[in-house]
Amino acid sequence: MTKPKRHHTAFLLTASAAVLGALGGLVPPATATAAPSIPADRTSLDWRPCDEGDGRNRGLDARQECATVEVPLDHADPGGAQTTIAVSRIPAEKPSARRGVLLLAPGGPGGSGLDNPSGKGQRLPQEVRDRYDLIGIDPRGMGRSAPVDCGFDSADLGTSKQRPWPAADGSVTATMETARRMSAACARNGGELIRHISTANNARDLDLVRAALGERKLSVWAASYGTYATAVYGQLFPHRTDRVVLDSVDDPDPERVGRGWLAAHEQGVEDTFPEFAAYASAPGTPDRLAPTPAGVRALVLELAARLDRTPIPWPGANPAELNGDVLRQSVLTALYDPDDFPRLAELIRAARDGRTPPAPQSPPAAVLQNSVAVGAGTLCNDIAWPRSAAAYAKGVAASRAAFPLTAGMPRNAMLCAAWPYRPKEAPVRITDDGPSNVLLVQNERDPATPLAGARKMRGALGERARMVVVDATGHDSYLDNGNACGDRTVTRFLATGERPDKDTYCG
């Protein structure tokens, strides 16, 4: 079956790409056909067509409708200023079988999920779409939820600037300067909202959305950053949850949070790059770059170093040159989805020959500004990052030596190193205190959320969870880059409540 293409989230950590979700009480399979919920037509929301204000619906499913929910700007002051959360739904396709709602939580941080019911929701098997209203959401500050904008310089929104690549010699001076410039822009232009964007506040918003939907519990399919946000929701509101799928799972380490997710790229790329190298060295492939996988790796490392010294002009791209960091970032991005391997091979071949392919398309400037601002607020407000350039320089040097494909980027300074605000609360610690109703699905080879980090989430949840490890490559496993065994396991859980008795492997 041909896999539909998906749009990778623009921001700093994942693509994908997923924001909020939840955990809840496991219903035994024999009684898993019903859960108490309020019918969709008894919600307090004012559902309207999801248009642009001028009748355009952006190609959405005609059944998708939208509403808004008012939530406190500061949850410590519930009677104070409010902000708006945009919500969407497509009702369950078989009302007699309806169980409740299934939130399709976005990734990021900085990902929009409002259109998910019309997008990834329509890939769900019929037995799942029959049982749930499919729910989308734009987290606070994102998209149609009172969007925040820091007014970043356009150069700071380039693909290779969205992760903190150090200089060719490993220096972190330029990335520290970028951190100060971007943080100052958020302090100047982000308004009060930028100070209140965090994972914990997203979780609190979600519980108010749940109540507005008229539901006692939520089921969730969360991907990437959404797995962490979902776990936080389940920790804060454990009994407001039903069936929860965490797909492509973040490490919940409360000592590092976003710093740990960035650092995970070094191992994730090492886990995943051999699959591209095997593809690009296979005899007979039109995209063959070298006779062996080792030759492909050597070519990429040598080419990146050459482009560090002598970039190739690339009109229309941002930056307008193909330099070493643009190549490294292109490798990282392509590893998210094996369908992108041919395009990466073509870029490498073109660069080796001293030319460039057509410049890649970028999201509209306003969308990119919004996404990066929300991501910044989340990463920097969730936990305090070190402010010392020396600390980052030490980490970059160690990472460059051990993981040359990522050249020290995963341990470098993001804008949080100069963030002007201190976190308002400590990160939520994920524990095994709560109902046993979580299913983790994780590809063995994932460049963004590697298996090692997913195992940390599995360990933190204890008996609340079961885990399916899938022999597959790429980010986003269920119905995308996984395999049929993993997909069947997740579908069965969502449709019936049946989970594996123990952690399992889908080879």
C-alpha positions in Angstrom: 0.0 0.0 0.0 1.3 3.5 -0.9 1.8 5.5 2.2 0.3 9.0 2.2 2.9 11.7 2.7 2.9 13.8 5.8 4.1 17.2 6.7 7.0 17.3 9.2 6.6 19.9 12.0 8.7 22.9 11.3 10.1 23.5 14.7 13.2 22.6 16.6 12.9 19.0 17.8 10.5 16.8 15.9 8.4 16.6 13.0 6.2 15.6 12.8 6.1 16.0 13.5 1.7 15.7 18.3 0.6 18.1 21.6 -1.7 16.7 24.2 -3.2 13.5 25.4 -4.1 11.4 28.4 -4.0 8.2 30.4 -7.0 6.4 32.0 -8.5 3.2 33.4 -8.1 0.0 31.4 -11.4 -1.7 30.6 -11.1 -5.5 30.4 -11.5 -6.7 26.9 -14.7 -8.6 27.7 -16.4 -5.3 28.7 -14.6 -2.9 26.4 -17.5 -1.9 24.2 -18.8 1.0 26.2 -17.5 3.7 28.5 -19.7 6.4 30.1 -19.6 9.6 28.0 -21.9 12.4 27.1 -23.2 12.3 23.5 -21.6 14.8 21.1 -24.8 16.8 20.7 -24.8 17.6 24.5 -21.5 19.5 24.5 -21.3 23.2 25.5 -19.4 24.1 22.3 -20.6 26.2 19.4 -19.6 24.0 16.5 -19.2 25.8 13.1 -17.6 25.1 9.7 -13.8 25.2 9.9 -13.3 27.9 7.3 -10.8 30.8 7.0 -13.4 33.4 7.7 -14.1 33.7 4.0 -15.8 30.3 3.4 -12.5 28.5 2.4 -12.1 25.2 4.2 -8.4 24.4 3.2 -9.5 21.1 1.7 -10.8 19.7 4.9 -13.2 16.8 5.2 -16.7 18.3 4.9 -17.7 16.7 8.2 -15.0 18.5 10.2 -16.3 21.3 12.4 -14.5 23.7 14.8 -15.1 25.5 18.0 -13.2 27.5 20.7 -12.7 27.1 24.4 -11.7 29.9 26.7 -9.0 29.0 29.2 -7.0 31.0 31.8 -3.9 32.7 30.5 -2.4 31.8 33.9 -3.9 28.7 35.5 -2.7 30.0 38.9 -5.2 32.9 38.3 -8.3 31.1 36.8 -10.4 34.3 37.2 -7.9 36.5 35.4 -7.1 37.1 31.7 -8.2 34.3 29.3 -6.9 32.9 26.1 -8.5 30.8 23.4 -8.0 27.2 22.4 -9.2 26.0 19.0 -10.8 22.6 18.8 -12.1 20.5 15.9 -14.0 17.2 15.5 -15.4 14.7 13.1 -18.2 12.7 14.8 -18.1 9.0 15.2 -19.2 7.3 12.0 -21.4 4.7 13.8 -23.3 6.4 16.6 -24.6 3.1 18.0 -20.9 1.9 18.6 -19.7 5.3 19.9 -17.3 5.0 22.8 -16.2 8.6 23.3 -13.6 11.0 21.8 -10.1 10.2 20.5 -7.7 13.2 20.5 -5.2 13.2 17.7 -2.5 15.0 19.5 0.1 16.9 17.5 3.9 16.8 17.7 6.4 19.6 18.0 6.5 21.5 20.2 5.1 24.0 17.8 2.8 21.6 15.9 -0.7 22.3 14.9 -3.3 19.5 15.3 -6.5 21.3 14.4 -6.8 19.6 11.0 -5.8 16.1 12.2 -9.4 14.7 12.1 -9.4 15.4 8.3 -5.8 14.3 7.9 -4.2 11.5 9.8 -7.6 10.7 11.4 -8.9 9.4 8.0 -6.1 6.8 7.9 -7.6 5.2 11.0 -9.3 1.8 10.4 -13.0 1.9 10.2 -13.6 0.1 13.5 -11.8 3.0 15.2 -13.5 5.8 13.3 -16.9 4.1 14.1 -16.2 4.3 17.8 -14.8 7.8 18.4 -15.4 11.4 17.6 -12.0 12.4 16.2 -10.7 15.5 18.0 -8.1 18.0 16.9 -6.5 20.8 18.8 -4.2 23.8 18.4 -2.2 24.1 21.7 -2.1 27.5 23.3 -0.4 30.1 21.2 -0.5 27.9 18.1 -2.4 28.4 14.8 -6.0 29.4 15.6 -5.4 29.4 19.3 -4.5 33.1 19.8 -1.3 32.7 17.8 1.9 34.1 19.4 4.7 35.6 17.2 8.2 36.6 18.3 9.1 38.4 15.1 12.3 36.4 14.5 14.8 37.5 11.8 14.0 35.5 8.7 17.6 34.1 8.6 16.9 32.5 12.0 14.0 30.6 10.5 16.1 28.7 8.0 15.9 24.9 8.1 19.5 24.5 9.4 18.9 27.2 12.0 16.0 25.4 13.7 18.6 23.2 15.4 21.7 24.6 16.9 24.5 23.5 14.6 27.9 24.7 15.9 30.5 26.3 13.7 32.7 24.0 11.5 35.4 24.1 14.2 33.0 23.2 17.0 32.7 26.8 18.3 29.4 27.7 20.0 29.9 31.5 19.8 27.5 32.0 16.9 24.8 29.8 18.4 25.0 31.7 21.7 24.6 34.9 19.7 21.6 33.5 18.0 20.1 32.4 21.3 20.4 36.0 22.7 19.0 37.5 19.5 16.0 35.1 19.3 15.2 35.3 23.1 15.3 39.1 23.0 12.8 39.0 20.1 10.4 36.9 22.2 10.8 39.2 25.2 10.1 42.2 22.9 7.2 40.8 20.8 5.8 37.6 22.4 3.5 39.4 24.9 2.3 37.9 28.1 1.3 34.7 26.4 4.8 33.6 25.6 5.5 33.4 29.4 2.6 31.0 29.9 3.3 28.5 27.1 4.4 25.2 28.7 3.6 21.5 28.6 1.9 21.6 32.0 -0.4 24.5 30.9 -1.2 22.6 27.7 -2.3 19.7 29.9 -4.5 21.9 32.0 -6.0 23.5 28.9 -6.8 20.0 27.6 -8.7 19.1 30.7 -10.9 22.2 30.2 -11.4 21.2 26.6 -12.4 17.7 27.8 -15.0 19.2 30.1 -16.3 21.5 27.3 -16.7 18.4 25.0 -18.9 16.9 27.7 -16.7 13.9 28.2 -15.7 12.2 31.4 -12.7 10.7 29.8 -10.4 11.1 26.8 -8.7 8.6 24.6 -5.6 9.8 22.8 -3.3 8.9 19.9 -0.2 11.0 20.5 2.9 11.2 18.5 6.4 12.6 19.2 6.3 15.6 21.6 2.7 14.8 22.0 3.7 11.6 23.9 5.4 13.7 26.6 2.5 16.1 26.8 0.1 13.2 27.0 2.0 11.6 29.8 2.0 14.9 31.7 -1.8 15.1 31.2 -2.1 11.5 32.5 0.0 12.4 35.5 -2.0 15.5 36.4 -5.4 14.0 35.5 -5.0 10.2 35.7 -8.7 9.3 35.9 -9.8 11.6 33.1 -8.3 9.1 30.6 -9.4 6.1 28.7 -7.2 4.4 26.0 -3.9 6.0 25.3 -1.4 5.3 22.5 2.0 6.9 22.7 3.7 6.7 19.3 7.4 7.6 18.8 8.0 8.2 22.4 9.9 11.0 24.1 12.2 10.5 27.1 10.4 12.0 30.1 13.6 12.7 32.1 12.5 15.6 34.4 16.1 16.8 34.9 16.5 17.6 31.1 13.1 17.6 29.3 13.7 19.4 26.0 17.5 19.3 26.4 17.3 15.5 26.5 15.1 15.4 23.4 17.7 17.5 21.5 20.5 15.3 22.7 18.6 12.2 21.6 19.3 13.1 18.0 22.9 11.9 18.2 21.9 8.4 19.0 18.8 8.5 16.9 20.8 9.4 13.8 23.4 6.7 14.5 20.5 4.2 14.8 18.9 5.2 11.6 21.6 6.3 9.2 22.7 2.7 8.4 19.3 2.1 6.7 19.9 5.0 4.4 23.5 3.9 3.8 22.2 0.4 2.9 19.7 1.9 0.5 22.2 4.2 -1.1 24.8 1.4 -1.6 22.5 -1.4 -2.9 23.5 -2.8 -6.3 21.1 -1.8 -9.0 19.5 1.2 -7.2 19.2 4.3 -9.3 20.2 6.3 -6.2 23.4 4.4 -5.5 26.1 6.7 -4.0 28.9 4.2 -3.1 29.6 0.5 -3.4 29.2 -0.1 0.4 27.3 1.4 3.4 30.7 2.5 4.8 31.4 4.3 1.6 28.1 6.2 1.9 28.9 7.3 5.4 32.4 8.4 4.4 30.9 10.3 1.4 28.5 12.2 3.6 31.1 13.1 6.2 33.6 14.2 3.6 31.0 16.2 1.6 29.8 18.0 4.7 33.3 19.0 5.6 33.9 20.2 2.0 30.7 22.3 2.1 31.8 23.8 5.4 34.8 25.2 3.5 33.2 25.9 0.2 29.4 26.3 0.2 27.5 26.0 -3.1 25.1 28.9 -3.9 21.5 27.8 -3.6 19.1 30.6 -4.8 15.7 30.6 -3.2 16.8 28.5 -0.2 17.2 29.8 3.4 20.2 30.2 3.8 20.8 30.8 0.1 23.7 28.3 0.0 24.2 24.6 0.5 26.8 24.4 3.3 27.8 21.6 5.6 25.1 22.3 8.2 22.4 22.4 5.5 23.6 19.0 4.3 23.7 17.6 7.9 20.2 18.9 8.6 18.9 17.5 5.3 20.3 14.1 6.3 18.6 14.3 9.7 15.3 15.4 8.2 15.3 12.6 5.6 15.9 9.9 8.2 12.4 10.7 9.6 10.8 8.9 6.7 12.4 6.3 4.4 10.2 7.6 1.6 12.6 10.6 1.6 15.7 8.6 1.0 15.7 9.1 -2.8 15.4 12.9 -2.4 18.4 12.9 0.0 20.4 10.7 -2.4 19.8 13.2 -5.2 20.8 16.1 -2.9 24.1 14.3 -2.0 24.8 13.5 -5.6 24.1 17.1 -6.7 26.3 18.5 -4.0 29.1 16.1 -4.9 28.9 17.3 -8.4 28.9 21.0 -7.4 25.3 21.8 -8.1 22.0 22.1 -6.2 18.5 20.8 -6.9 15.5 23.1 -6.9 15.2 25.0 -3.5 13.0 23.2 -1.0 9.6 24.8 -0.2 9.2 26.5 3.1 6.0 27.0 5.1 4.4 30.5 4.9 6.4 33.0 6.9 3.6 33.6 9.4 3.1 29.9 10.0 6.9 29.4 10.6 7.1 32.4 12.9 4.2 31.0 15.0 5.5 27.5 15.1 9.0 28.5 16.2 7.7 30.9 18.8 5.4 28.2 20.4 8.3 25.7 20.3 10.5 28.2 22.0 8.1 29.0 24.7 7.5 25.3 25.5 11.1 24.3 25.5 12.3 27.3 27.5 9.5 27.5 30.0 9.4 23.8 30.8 12.9 23.8 32.3 15.9 26.1 32.8 18.7 25.5 30.4 22.4 26.2 31.2 23.5 29.7 30.4 27.2 29.1 30.2 28.8 28.9 26.8 31.6 26.8 28.3 29.1 24.1 29.3 27.8 23.9 25.8 31.3 23.9 24.3 32.3 20.9 26.4 29.2 19.0 25.4 29.6 19.8 21.8 33.2 18.6 21.8 32.3 15.3 23.3 29.4 14.8 21.0 31.4 15.7 17.8 34.0 13.0 18.8 31.4 10.3 19.5 28.7 11.1 16.9 30.3 12.8 13.8 27.1 12.6 11.7 25.4 15.2 14.0 28.6 17.3 14.5 27.9 18.3 18.1 24.5 19.9 17.4 22.5 17.8 19.9 24.4 19.2 22.9 24.6 22.8 21.7 22.8 25.8 23.0 19.3 26.6 21.8 17.6 30.0 22.4 16.7 28.8 25.9 20.3 29.4 26.9 19.4 33.1 26.9 15.7 32.9 27.7 14.7 36.0 29.8 12.2 34.2 32.0 12.6 31.5 34.7 10.3 28.5 34.6 7.2 29.0 36.8 7.2 25.4 38.0 9.3 22.3 38.0 8.7 19.7 35.2 6.1 17.1 36.0 7.6 13.8 36.9 6.0 10.8 35.2 5.4 7.9 37.5 3.6 4.6 37.7 0.8 6.1 39.8 -2.3 5.8 37.8 -4.5 3.5 35.8 -3.1 0.8 33.5 -4.3 1.9 30.1 -1.3 3.0 28.0 0.2 1.4 24.9 3.6 2.6 23.6 4.5 1.8 20.0 8.1 2.6 19.0 10.2 1.9 15.9 13.6 0.4 16.6 15.3 3.0 14.4 14.0 6.5 14.9 16.2 9.6 14.4 14.1 11.9 16.7 12.8 9.7 19.5 15.2 6.8 19.7 14.3 3.5 21.3 16.5 4.2 24.3 14.4 7.2 25.3 11.2 5.4 24.7 12.4 2.7 27.1 12.8 5.5 29.7 9.1 6.4 29.3 8.2 2.8 29.6 10.2 2.4 32.8 8.6 5.5 34.3 5.1 4.3 33.6 5.7 0.9 35.1 2.5 -1.3 35.1 0.5 1.5 33.7 1.9 0.6 30.2 2.7 -2.0 27.7 5.2 -1.5 24.9 5.4 -2.7 21.3 8.8 -2.4 19.7 8.5 -2.4 15.9 11.3 -3.6 13.5 11.0 -0.5 11.3 12.8 2.7 10.4 11.6 6.3 10.8 9.6 8.6 13.0 5.8 8.0 13.5 5.2 4.3 13.7 1.4 3.7 13.7 -0.1 3.7 10.2 3.0 5.4 8.8 6.6 4.1 9.2 5.9 1.0 11.3 4.7 -2.4 10.1 1.5 -4.4 9.9 2.0 -6.2 13.2 2.4 -3.0 15.1 -0.5 -1.4 13.3 -2.8 -4.3 14.2 -1.8 -4.2 17.8 -2.6 -0.5 18.2 -5.8 -0.8 16.2 -7.0 -3.7 18.4 -6.3 -1.6 21.5 -8.1 1.5 20.3 -11.1 -0.5 19.1 -11.5 -3.1 21.9 -9.2 -2.1 24.8 -7.2 -5.3 24.4 -3.5 -4.8 25.0 -0.7 -7.4 24.9 -0.2 -9.1 28.3 3.4 -8.1 28.2 5.8 -6.0 26.2 6.1 -7.4 22.7 8.2 -7.2 19.5 6.8 -6.9 16.0 9.5 -8.2 13.7 
